Amino acid sequence: MTHKIRIDHQQHQAYIYIRQSTLQQVHHHQESGRRQYALQEKAILLGWPQAAVVVVDEDQGQSGQNVDRVGLQRLMEAVSRGEVGAIFCLEVSRLARRSSAWHA
């Protein structure tokens, strides 16, 4: 299997972005939360040391329509500073409903 992850990716941090849209989902759909937190192990298996894996989970219970989320802002700032080698999330819509909100 050919991996697209290069050494230069692993020289930066792996960010795990965790979010469910409502507090009801957070409390009643716990399997989704477990799957998202398990992405930490995926990053480690792909070569990031545990100390280089950053979990961003402060946006739990917030809609993807709200781009003023603290965790998303922290992630975008880290990307802008060149600190991020990879972003792990179950699906891109966890970042934002509109792709223009998170990629420039």
N, C-alpha and C positions, 0 to 999 in steps of 0.2 A: 504494500500500500504506500502510495506517495503522500508524504505529509507536506502541507503548505506552511507549516510552522518552521521558521528558521531560527538559528541561534540568536540573531539580532532581535527577534520577537521576545525570546526568553531572557534577554538582558534587561527587559522592562517588566513591569508588573502585569499580572493577569487580573483583570477586574471581573467580578461576578456580580451581575446586576439582578437583583431580586425584587419583584413587585407583583402584587395582586391588586386589582382595581378597586376593590371595596373591602372594608373591614369585615363584612359578612363572608367574603371569599377567604380572607385570611383565617377566620375562625372555623369555617365549615368545609373548606377545601384544603385540608392540611397536606394531602398528598402532593399537590402542586408546590407547596412550600418546600416539602422534603426533596422533591425532584430538583428544585432550583438551588437549594443549599448543597445538594450532591454535586453540583457543577464544580465545587471546590476540588473535589477528588479527581474530577476529569482534568482540570488544569494541572494538578500534581502529576497525574499519569502521563500527561503530555510534556512534562519536563520542567514545570515551574516549581521552584522550592516553595514549601508552605509559607515561608516568611514573605514571599513575593506575591501571594494571592490576597487580593483586597476584596472584601465583601461589602457591597453597597446595598443595604436593605432598609434604609430609612424612608423609602417612598411607599412602604406597604400601606394599602388601603387608599391609594390615590389614583385617580383616573389618568390614563395615558393622554387625555386631552389637555391636561394641565402640564405645560412645559416648564413651569416655575418650581418644579420639585427639587428639594435640597439635594437628594442623592444624584439625580440626573445632572444637576449643575456641577456637583463635585466631580462626577465622571467626565463630563465635557471639559472641565478645566484641566483635569489630568491628561486627557487626550491632547488638548491644546499645548500643554507643556512638554509633550513628547514622552510622557512617563508610562504609557500604556502599550503593552505588546500584544494584548488580545482582550476582547470583551466576550464573556460567556453569558448567555441568557437563553431561555428556552425558545423564545421567538423574538424577532426584532420589534414587534408591536409592544413588548414590555418596555422598550425605551420611550417610544412616543407613537401616537397614532399617525402622525404625519411625518414622513421620512425627512422632510425639510427641517424639522425641529432638531434633528440629531446628527445629520451629516451635512457637511459644508464642503 
